[in-house]
């Protein structure tokens, strides 16, 4: 099991549903916590490769999000 945490800020991310659809497309389970300034995602997958592919795609959509 591979686990990663990342955060988004509302000023940078306009569509959290897009991120959640991307997670679902890659078969990654996630837990979302919402704060005043943004969201925190804790993602988990059986393979590290699927998380790395997700990071690559997310980086193309939202380059300001870091892991």
C-alpha positions as CSV (number, residue, x, y, z in Angstrom):
1,X,0.0,0.0,0.0
2,X,1.4,3.4,-1.0
3,X,0.1,6.6,0.6
4,X,0.7,10.2,-0.4
5,X,-0.7,13.5,0.9
6,X,-1.1,16.7,-1.0
7,X,-3.0,20.0,-0.5
8,X,-4.8,22.3,-2.9
9,X,-5.6,26.0,-2.4
10,X,-8.9,27.4,-3.7
11,X,-7.1,30.2,-5.5
12,X,-5.2,27.6,-7.6
13,X,-7.8,24.8,-8.0
14,X,-11.1,25.8,-9.5
15,X,-12.5,22.2,-9.9
16,X,-11.9,19.7,-7.1
17,X,-14.3,17.3,-8.9
18,X,-11.8,17.1,-11.7
19,X,-9.1,15.9,-9.3
20,X,-11.5,13.4,-7.8
21,X,-12.5,12.0,-11.3
22,X,-8.8,11.7,-12.1
23,X,-8.2,9.8,-8.9
24,X,-11.1,7.5,-9.7
25,X,-9.8,6.9,-13.3
26,X,-6.5,5.7,-11.9
27,X,-8.2,3.4,-9.3
28,X,-6.8,5.4,-6.4
29,X,-8.8,5.7,-3.1
30,X,-8.8,9.0,-1.4
31,X,-9.9,10.8,1.8
32,X,-10.6,14.5,1.4
33,X,-10.6,17.1,4.2
34,X,-11.8,20.6,3.5
35,X,-10.3,23.7,5.1
36,X,-11.0,27.4,4.8
37,X,-8.2,27.9,2.2
38,X,-8.3,24.6,0.4
39,X,-8.5,20.9,0.6
40,X,-6.2,18.1,1.8
41,X,-6.2,14.8,0.0
42,X,-4.8,11.6,1.4
43,X,-4.5,9.1,-1.4
44,X,-3.7,5.4,-1.3
45,X,-3.0,2.8,-4.0
46,X,-1.8,-0.7,-4.2
47,X,0.9,0.2,-6.7
48,X,3.3,3.1,-6.6
49,X,3.1,3.3,-10.4
50,X,-0.5,4.4,-10.4
51,X,0.3,7.2,-7.9
52,X,3.2,8.4,-10.1
53,X,1.0,8.4,-13.2
54,X,-1.6,10.4,-11.3
55,X,1.0,12.9,-10.1
56,X,2.2,13.3,-13.7
57,X,-1.4,14.0,-15.0
58,X,-2.2,16.3,-12.1
59,X,1.0,18.2,-12.7
60,X,-0.1,18.8,-16.3
61,X,-3.5,20.2,-15.2
62,X,-2.4,22.1,-12.1
63,X,1.4,22.7,-12.1
64,X,1.2,24.8,-8.9
65,X,0.3,21.7,-6.8
66,X,3.3,20.0,-5.2
67,X,3.6,16.6,-3.5
